[in-house]
Amino acid sequence: MGHAYTILFGFLTALIVVLFTMPSLIKVARMKHLVDEPGDARKLHRRSVPTIGGIIIFAAIIFSFALWFPGPGQLKLPDLGYKAMYSSMGLYYKQFKFVIAAMVLLFFIGVKDDIIGFSPVKKLVGHMVVGYILVVMAGIRINSMHGTFGIYELGQEWSIAFSFFVYVVLVNAFNLIDGIDGLAAGIGTICAVAFGCWFYLAGDVPLALLSAVLAGALIGFLVFNYHPARIFMGDSGSLIIGAILSVLAMNLVDHDITRLPPWLQRVPTPLFAMAVLAYPLVDTFRVFVSRAARGVSPFAADRNHIHHRLMAHGLGHRGTTATLYMFAIAVILISLLTRDIAPTKGLLLLGSTAFFLALLPFIVPVREKK
């Protein structure tokens, strides 16, 4: 029960920090004209909106996580001796030391991009450094695919390369889906809650706490970001969300599952991690393939995302976000139903279902406005 209270207090602290400090940031952003102006054909808002909400999201996550991070006594388990317990704590402190360092660097990259812009080359260098800190220095990487496509253990070089790829994809995926009010924050909340529940059931308090403070910060942010948005998270927010979720996903894939309920142990960890992140992954993959097929740079901005298509169908901001929330939850629930299927078959079933649902808005013709 003590662990549950630690996680709950972390969640509430992050939520309260955002709720009480965001109004002041909105006021300052308007005074200093740190806003996104309408006018671009790709933009869906019709008034100026502050773009630096990620500052408070980041502050709430770091403050709450550091405040409630469990000490050795809180992590002591009945089946662990003191030596094993302190060895485990050493690994946690080593990992999170580098995670916080990487988050601070990524945060400043995002803030600079939000306020004065950031050249693509410098931004790429920044991602390379952050990826190196997380994957190499912190050792957060995927070492096995657990039989998916017949792949089990990955060699060190493949593990580092693949994990680096996962980090880059997820960070950019969350940056790309931040296109309408409440979407990135809502999807991030769903992902954080799903990961948090899994880590709590697995007995991993630090990672469950990290998931909880992320969820708390994003729910607080949604109060100000849900349509009509009073503030946007900007790159300083979307990059942090993508990076934290990549840390959670890579930790989950190779995590000890012996403390999970028997029914959840049968769900392959790579499958569950991909199901939780299905929406940003599917949308990013579809957009990149579409742009490549048209001979356009994969990073060229357009209005070809799933949320743009749903808006074209007349669902509006709230209807679109609600639909995509249900999509994200549905894919997670479907992954739990594939626990008795071979990993490769389960992934193919889940992937085909997710892509079919994602393509439906493009299959159904848009009605002409009278």
One Martini backbone bead per residue (centre of mass of N, CA, C, O) as a GRO file, in nm:
protein
  370
    1MET     BB    1   0.056   0.064  -0.017
    2GLY     BB    2   0.298   0.259  -0.010
    3HIS     BB    3   0.346   0.258  -0.316
    4ALA     BB    4   0.071   0.375  -0.399
    5TYR     BB    5   0.111   0.649  -0.252
    6THR     BB    6   0.359   0.744  -0.403
    7ILE     BB    7   0.223   0.749  -0.683
    8LEU     BB    8  -0.016   0.932  -0.608
    9PHE     BB    9   0.150   1.178  -0.508
   10GLY     BB   10   0.296   1.224  -0.774
   11PHE     BB   11   0.048   1.280  -0.944
   12LEU     BB   12  -0.071   1.518  -0.772
   13THR     BB   13   0.169   1.707  -0.782
   14ALA     BB   14   0.179   1.748  -1.089
   15LEU     BB   15  -0.110   1.850  -1.118
   16ILE     BB   16  -0.092   2.098  -0.924
   17VAL     BB   17   0.141   2.248  -1.053
   18VAL     BB   18  -0.002   2.301  -1.322
   19LEU     BB   19  -0.269   2.438  -1.221
   20PHE     BB   20  -0.109   2.682  -1.061
   21THR     BB   21   0.110   2.779  -1.304
   22MET     BB   22  -0.014   2.816  -1.592
   23PRO     BB   23  -0.154   3.097  -1.580
   24SER     BB   24   0.112   3.258  -1.552
   25LEU     BB   25   0.239   3.168  -1.819
   26ILE     BB   26   0.021   3.277  -2.005
   27LYS     BB   27   0.057   3.572  -1.924
   28VAL     BB   28   0.358   3.602  -1.998
   29ALA     BB   29   0.339   3.509  -2.295
   30ARG     BB   30   0.158   3.749  -2.380
   31MET     BB   31   0.340   3.982  -2.291
   32LYS     BB   32   0.595   3.852  -2.476
   33HIS     BB   33   0.485   3.716  -2.738
   34LEU     BB   34   0.464   3.379  -2.698
   35VAL     BB   35   0.318   3.307  -2.994
   36ASP     BB   36   0.079   3.161  -3.212
   37GLU     BB   37  -0.006   3.248  -3.526
   38PRO     BB   38  -0.224   3.277  -3.750
   39GLY     BB   39  -0.236   3.171  -4.129
   40ASP     BB   40  -0.151   2.907  -4.171
   41ALA     BB   41  -0.285   2.642  -4.346
   42ARG     BB   42  -0.210   2.422  -4.115
   43LYS     BB   43  -0.363   2.588  -3.917
   44LEU     BB   44  -0.649   2.557  -3.676
   45HIS     BB   45  -0.623   2.826  -3.553
   46ARG     BB   46  -0.778   3.176  -3.489
   47ARG     BB   47  -0.559   3.246  -3.263
   48SER     BB   48  -0.352   3.344  -3.034
   49VAL     BB   49  -0.103   3.110  -2.885
   50PRO     BB   50   0.068   2.984  -2.659
   51THR     BB   51   0.396   2.769  -2.682
   52ILE     BB   52   0.519   2.704  -2.355
   53GLY     BB   53   0.393   2.456  -2.183
   54GLY     BB   54   0.646   2.265  -2.141
   55ILE     BB   55   0.770   2.402  -1.894
   56ILE     BB   56   0.563   2.295  -1.682
   57ILE     BB   57   0.575   1.998  -1.744
   58PHE     BB   58   0.872   1.960  -1.677
   59ALA     BB   59   0.870   2.074  -1.387
   60ALA     BB   60   0.660   1.874  -1.270
   61ILE     BB   61   0.814   1.612  -1.325
   62ILE     BB   62   1.083   1.666  -1.180
   63PHE     BB   63   0.973   1.745  -0.902
   64SER     BB   64   0.792   1.492  -0.842
   65PHE     BB   65   1.003   1.271  -0.886
   66ALA     BB   66   1.213   1.371  -0.677
   67LEU     BB   67   1.023   1.386  -0.425
   68TRP     BB   68   0.904   1.059  -0.466
   69PHE     BB   69   1.150   0.904  -0.469
   70PRO     BB   70   1.244   0.609  -0.368
   71GLY     BB   71   1.383   0.449  -0.120
   72PRO     BB   72   1.522   0.164  -0.006
   73GLY     BB   73   1.289   0.094   0.197
   74GLN     BB   74   1.052   0.113  -0.024
   75LEU     BB   75   1.195  -0.130  -0.211
   76LYS     BB   76   1.162  -0.355  -0.023
   77LEU     BB   77   1.154  -0.702  -0.059
   78PRO     BB   78   1.085  -1.011   0.063
   79ASP     BB   79   1.290  -1.162  -0.168
   80LEU     BB   80   1.514  -0.952  -0.066
   81GLY     BB   81   1.809  -0.861   0.004
   82TYR     BB   82   2.017  -0.606   0.075
   83LYS     BB   83   2.214  -0.648  -0.159
   84ALA     BB   84   2.003  -0.659  -0.387
   85MET     BB   85   1.863  -0.396  -0.323
   86TYR     BB   86   2.114  -0.199  -0.360
   87SER     BB   87   2.175  -0.286  -0.647
   88SER     BB   88   1.907  -0.193  -0.766
   89MET     BB   89   1.931   0.104  -0.679
   90GLY     BB   90   2.186   0.167  -0.840
   91LEU     BB   91   2.053   0.132  -1.117
   92TYR     BB   92   1.839   0.348  -1.086
   93TYR     BB   93   2.023   0.595  -1.030
   94LYS     BB   94   2.184   0.574  -1.290
   95GLN     BB   95   1.952   0.600  -1.489
   96PHE     BB   96   1.814   0.871  -1.377
   97LYS     BB   97   2.051   1.057  -1.406
   98PHE     BB   98   2.052   1.046  -1.722
   99VAL     BB   99   1.760   1.117  -1.777
  100ILE     BB  100   1.765   1.403  -1.660
  101ALA     BB  101   1.990   1.509  -1.839
  102ALA     BB  102   1.839   1.459  -2.108
  103MET     BB  103   1.585   1.631  -2.044
  104VAL     BB  104   1.726   1.904  -2.016
  105LEU     BB  105   1.840   1.918  -2.300
  106LEU     BB  106   1.569   1.879  -2.452
  107PHE     BB  107   1.425   2.121  -2.331
  108PHE     BB  108   1.612   2.344  -2.452
  109ILE     BB  109   1.560   2.273  -2.741
  110GLY     BB  110   1.253   2.327  -2.734
  111VAL     BB  111   1.255   2.622  -2.636
  112LYS     BB  112   1.422   2.741  -2.866
  113ASP     BB  113   1.224   2.650  -3.089
  114ASP     BB  114   0.972   2.808  -2.979
  115ILE     BB  115   1.104   3.103  -2.979
  116ILE     BB  116   1.355   3.106  -3.231
  117GLY     BB  117   1.448   2.847  -3.323
  118PHE     BB  118   1.585   2.550  -3.505
  119SER     BB  119   1.807   2.389  -3.662
  120PRO     BB  120   1.810   2.077  -3.795
  121VAL     BB  121   2.107   2.010  -3.735
  122LYS     BB  122   2.112   2.086  -3.431
  123LYS     BB  123   1.877   1.902  -3.355
  124LEU     BB  124   2.015   1.637  -3.437
  125VAL     BB  125   2.253   1.660  -3.245
  126GLY     BB  126   2.083   1.663  -2.989
  127HIS     BB  127   1.959   1.378  -3.034
  128MET     BB  128   2.225   1.227  -3.033
  129VAL     BB  129   2.302   1.297  -2.743
  130VAL     BB  130   2.050   1.189  -2.602
  131GLY     BB  131   2.070   0.901  -2.713
  132TYR     BB  132   2.344   0.839  -2.586
  133ILE     BB  133   2.266   0.875  -2.292
  134LEU     BB  134   2.035   0.661  -2.285
  135VAL     BB  135   2.164   0.407  -2.435
  136VAL     BB  136   2.468   0.408  -2.330
  137MET     BB  137   2.493   0.536  -2.042
  138ALA     BB  138   2.214   0.416  -1.919
  139GLY     BB  139   2.118   0.142  -2.072
  140ILE     BB  140   1.857   0.202  -2.255
  141ARG     BB  141   1.752  -0.105  -2.394
  142ILE     BB  142   1.699  -0.345  -2.643
  143ASN     BB  143   1.776  -0.709  -2.617
  144SER     BB  144   1.481  -0.825  -2.696
  145MET     BB  145   1.196  -0.984  -2.890
  146HIS     BB  146   1.066  -1.254  -2.785
  147GLY     BB  147   1.007  -1.397  -3.088
  148THR     BB  148   0.971  -1.179  -3.283
  149PHE     BB  149   1.030  -1.294  -3.586
  150GLY     BB  150   1.244  -1.495  -3.438
  151ILE     BB  151   1.352  -1.289  -3.222
  152TYR     BB  152   1.576  -1.241  -2.966
  153GLU     BB  153   1.870  -1.183  -2.920
  154LEU     BB  154   2.069  -0.896  -2.919
  155GLY     BB  155   2.321  -0.747  -3.006
  156GLN     BB  156   2.484  -0.476  -2.908
  157GLU     BB  157   2.474  -0.318  -3.174
  158TRP     BB  158   2.172  -0.369  -3.236
  159SER     BB  159   2.061  -0.260  -2.973
  160ILE     BB  160   2.160   0.031  -3.003
  161ALA     BB  161   2.042   0.095  -3.282
  162PHE     BB  162   1.743   0.028  -3.219
  163SER     BB  163   1.707   0.215  -2.971
  164PHE     BB  164   1.774   0.475  -3.117
  165PHE     BB  165   1.541   0.452  -3.318
  166VAL     BB  166   1.311   0.454  -3.112
  167TYR     BB  167   1.364   0.730  -2.996
  168VAL     BB  168   1.340   0.900  -3.258
  169VAL     BB  169   1.054   0.814  -3.337
  170LEU     BB  170   0.896   0.896  -3.077
  171VAL     BB  171   0.970   1.193  -3.063
  172ASN     BB  172   0.858   1.262  -3.351
  173ALA     BB  173   0.572   1.151  -3.322
  174PHE     BB  174   0.478   1.353  -3.096
  175ASN     BB  175   0.537   1.603  -3.264
  176LEU     BB  176   0.333   1.535  -3.504
  177ILE     BB  177   0.053   1.502  -3.327
  178ASP     BB  178   0.074   1.815  -3.249
  179GLY     BB  179  -0.219   1.962  -3.407
  180ILE     BB  180  -0.440   1.956  -3.177
  181ASP     BB  181  -0.644   1.994  -2.932
  182GLY     BB  182  -0.545   1.748  -2.689
  183LEU     BB  183  -0.386   1.513  -2.828
  184ALA     BB  184  -0.097   1.466  -2.713
  185ALA     BB  185  -0.184   1.473  -2.413
  186GLY     BB  186  -0.393   1.242  -2.425
  187ILE     BB  187  -0.215   1.019  -2.541
  188GLY     BB  188   0.003   1.042  -2.323
  189THR     BB  189  -0.181   0.961  -2.089
  190ILE     BB  190  -0.257   0.680  -2.185
  191CYS     BB  191   0.031   0.572  -2.195
  192ALA     BB  192   0.109   0.630  -1.898
  193VAL     BB  193  -0.112   0.458  -1.765
  194ALA     BB  194  -0.039   0.188  -1.894
  195PHE     BB  195   0.253   0.176  -1.792
  196GLY     BB  196   0.193   0.219  -1.490
  197CYS     BB  197   0.026  -0.038  -1.444
  198TRP     BB  198   0.241  -0.238  -1.531
  199PHE     BB  199   0.469  -0.155  -1.327
  200TYR     BB  200   0.304  -0.198  -1.072
  201LEU     BB  201   0.248  -0.504  -1.121
  202ALA     BB  202   0.575  -0.553  -1.144
  203GLY     BB  203   0.712  -0.373  -0.895
  204ASP     BB  204   0.790  -0.081  -1.032
  205VAL     BB  205   0.808   0.216  -0.883
  206PRO     BB  206   0.978   0.425  -1.048
  207LEU     BB  207   0.827   0.379  -1.325
  208ALA     BB  208   0.544   0.431  -1.215
  209LEU     BB  209   0.609   0.720  -1.123
  210LEU     BB  210   0.687   0.837  -1.397
  211SER     BB  211   0.410   0.783  -1.522
  212ALA     BB  212   0.240   0.949  -1.314
  213VAL     BB  213   0.369   1.232  -1.353
  214LEU     BB  214   0.301   1.250  -1.649
  215ALA     BB  215  -0.005   1.221  -1.621
  216GLY     BB  216  -0.051   1.461  -1.429
  217ALA     BB  217   0.066   1.685  -1.612
  218LEU     BB  218  -0.128   1.629  -1.858
  219ILE     BB  219  -0.399   1.669  -1.721
  220GLY     BB  220  -0.344   1.958  -1.635
  221PHE     BB  221  -0.293   2.061  -1.928
  222LEU     BB  222  -0.578   1.992  -2.049
  223VAL     BB  223  -0.731   2.223  -1.915
  224PHE     BB  224  -0.570   2.431  -2.128
  225ASN     BB  225  -0.576   2.244  -2.416
  226TYR     BB  226  -0.852   2.209  -2.450
  227HIS     BB  227  -1.108   2.283  -2.631
  228PRO     BB  228  -1.011   2.582  -2.624
  229ALA     BB  229  -0.698   2.671  -2.638
  230ARG     BB  230  -0.462   2.852  -2.416
  231ILE     BB  231  -0.227   2.633  -2.479
  232PHE     BB  232   0.078   2.511  -2.588
  233MET     BB  233   0.348   2.286  -2.566
  234GLY     BB  234   0.536   2.231  -2.775
  235ASP     BB  235   0.852   2.105  -2.801
  236SER     BB  236   0.908   2.106  -2.490
  237GLY     BB  237   0.680   1.881  -2.461
  238SER     BB  238   0.687   1.661  -2.689
  239LEU     BB  239   0.980   1.567  -2.642
  240ILE     BB  240   0.946   1.473  -2.349
  241ILE     BB  241   0.726   1.267  -2.392
  242GLY     BB  242   0.872   1.087  -2.599
  243ALA     BB  243   1.118   1.022  -2.418
  244ILE     BB  244   0.973   0.893  -2.175
  245LEU     BB  245   0.823   0.673  -2.340
  246SER     BB  246   1.083   0.539  -2.444
  247VAL     BB  247   1.187   0.456  -2.167
  248LEU     BB  248   0.943   0.282  -2.087
  249ALA     BB  249   0.938   0.088  -2.331
  250MET     BB  250   1.231  -0.028  -2.306
  251ASN     BB  251   1.193  -0.134  -2.016
  252LEU     BB  252   0.953  -0.327  -2.070
  253VAL     BB  253   1.062  -0.537  -2.276
  254ASP     BB  254   1.300  -0.638  -2.042
  255HIS     BB  255   1.123  -0.709  -1.814
  256ASP     BB  256   1.022  -0.837  -1.530
  257ILE     BB  257   0.728  -1.080  -1.505
  258THR     BB  258   0.683  -1.247  -1.229
  259ARG     BB  259   0.473  -1.027  -1.082
  260LEU     BB  260   0.266  -1.073  -1.269
  261PRO     BB  261  -0.008  -1.162  -1.381
  262PRO     BB  262  -0.061  -1.440  -1.561
  263TRP     BB  263  -0.223  -1.305  -1.799
  264LEU     BB  264   0.009  -1.080  -1.850
  265GLN     BB  265   0.257  -1.265  -1.907
  266ARG     BB  266   0.137  -1.357  -2.202
  267VAL     BB  267   0.214  -1.077  -2.294
  268PRO     BB  268   0.411  -0.947  -2.505
  269THR     BB  269   0.612  -0.681  -2.454
  270PRO     BB  270   0.640  -0.565  -2.744
  271LEU     BB  271   0.336  -0.560  -2.801
  272PHE     BB  272   0.246  -0.372  -2.573
  273ALA     BB  273   0.426  -0.129  -2.638
  274MET     BB  274   0.310  -0.085  -2.929
  275ALA     BB  275   0.013  -0.050  -2.844
  276VAL     BB  276   0.046   0.205  -2.671
  277LEU     BB  277   0.200   0.349  -2.942
  278ALA     BB  278   0.022   0.326  -3.201
  279TYR     BB  279  -0.071   0.601  -3.302
  280PRO     BB  280   0.201   0.751  -3.355
  281LEU     BB  281   0.319   0.523  -3.532
  282VAL     BB  282   0.105   0.503  -3.755
  283ASP     BB  283   0.094   0.799  -3.843
  284THR     BB  284   0.394   0.832  -3.913
  285PHE     BB  285   0.419   0.604  -4.119
  286ARG     BB  286   0.197   0.699  -4.315
  287VAL     BB  287   0.315   0.981  -4.375
  288PHE     BB  288   0.594   0.894  -4.481
  289VAL     BB  289   0.492   0.716  -4.713
  290SER     BB  290   0.324   0.932  -4.858
  291ARG     BB  291   0.559   1.130  -4.911
  292ALA     BB  292   0.744   0.937  -5.064
  293ALA     BB  293   0.536   0.873  -5.296
  294ARG     BB  294   0.541   1.200  -5.373
  295GLY     BB  295   0.845   1.309  -5.341
  296VAL     BB  296   0.862   1.392  -5.039
  297SER     BB  297   0.963   1.491  -4.760
  298PRO     BB  298   0.911   1.342  -4.453
  299PHE     BB  299   0.945   1.649  -4.306
  300ALA     BB  300   0.716   1.768  -4.453
  301ALA     BB  301   0.464   1.970  -4.414
  302ASP     BB  302   0.111   1.886  -4.355
  303ARG     BB  303  -0.250   1.765  -4.411
  304ASN     BB  304  -0.212   1.411  -4.354
  305HIS     BB  305  -0.333   1.345  -4.101
  306ILE     BB  306  -0.569   1.198  -3.920
  307HIS     BB  307  -0.678   1.457  -3.784
  308HIS     BB  308  -0.733   1.607  -4.049
  309ARG     BB  309  -0.943   1.408  -4.165
  310LEU     BB  310  -1.147   1.425  -3.933
  311MET     BB  311  -1.194   1.727  -3.967
  312ALA     BB  312  -1.303   1.701  -4.261
  313HIS     BB  313  -1.559   1.532  -4.145
  314GLY     BB  314  -1.662   1.728  -3.892
  315LEU     BB  315  -1.564   1.671  -3.580
  316GLY     BB  316  -1.357   1.834  -3.467
  317HIS     BB  317  -1.167   1.861  -3.198
  318ARG     BB  318  -1.327   1.685  -2.993
  319GLY     BB  319  -1.406   1.450  -3.182
  320THR     BB  320  -1.119   1.374  -3.267
  321THR     BB  321  -0.990   1.319  -2.991
  322ALA     BB  322  -1.196   1.106  -2.897
  323THR     BB  323  -1.144   0.904  -3.126
  324LEU     BB  324  -0.832   0.869  -3.067
  325TYR     BB  325  -0.862   0.769  -2.782
  326MET     BB  326  -1.023   0.512  -2.856
  327PHE     BB  327  -0.807   0.393  -3.034
  328ALA     BB  328  -0.584   0.362  -2.820
  329ILE     BB  329  -0.747   0.183  -2.623
  330ALA     BB  330  -0.828  -0.046  -2.818
  331VAL     BB  331  -0.540  -0.151  -2.883
  332ILE     BB  332  -0.465  -0.227  -2.596
  333LEU     BB  333  -0.697  -0.434  -2.554
  334ILE     BB  334  -0.622  -0.618  -2.792
  335SER     BB  335  -0.343  -0.707  -2.681
  336LEU     BB  336  -0.473  -0.875  -2.439
  337LEU     BB  337  -0.615  -1.089  -2.649
  338THR     BB  338  -0.312  -1.204  -2.762
  339ARG     BB  339  -0.175  -1.396  -2.533
  340ASP     BB  340  -0.232  -1.690  -2.701
  341ILE     BB  341  -0.042  -1.583  -2.921
  342ALA     BB  342   0.190  -1.561  -3.122
  343PRO     BB  343   0.389  -1.292  -3.150
  344THR     BB  344   0.374  -1.253  -3.460
  345LYS     BB  345   0.067  -1.286  -3.494
  346GLY     BB  346  -0.011  -1.066  -3.292
  347LEU     BB  347   0.128  -0.831  -3.442
  348LEU     BB  348  -0.022  -0.861  -3.712
  349LEU     BB  349  -0.304  -0.825  -3.597
  350LEU     BB  350  -0.260  -0.552  -3.459
  351GLY     BB  351  -0.146  -0.394  -3.701
  352SER     BB  352  -0.382  -0.435  -3.902
  353THR     BB  353  -0.597  -0.308  -3.722
  354ALA     BB  354  -0.468  -0.028  -3.683
  355PHE     BB  355  -0.446   0.043  -3.989
  356PHE     BB  356  -0.742   0.017  -4.060
  357LEU     BB  357  -0.848   0.234  -3.865
  358ALA     BB  358  -0.658   0.464  -3.979
  359LEU     BB  359  -0.783   0.440  -4.287
  360LEU     BB  360  -1.087   0.503  -4.275
  361PRO     BB  361  -1.089   0.820  -4.318
  362PHE     BB  362  -0.971   0.770  -4.624
  363ILE     BB  363  -1.197   0.587  -4.741
  364VAL     BB  364  -1.394   0.786  -4.657
  365PRO     BB  365  -1.564   1.021  -4.795
  366VAL     BB  366  -1.582   1.357  -4.826
  367ARG     BB  367  -1.807   1.587  -4.776
  368GLU     BB  368  -1.950   1.831  -4.931
  369LYS     BB  369  -1.980   2.161  -4.893
  370LYS     BB  370  -2.256   2.387  -4.928
   0.00000   0.00000   0.00000
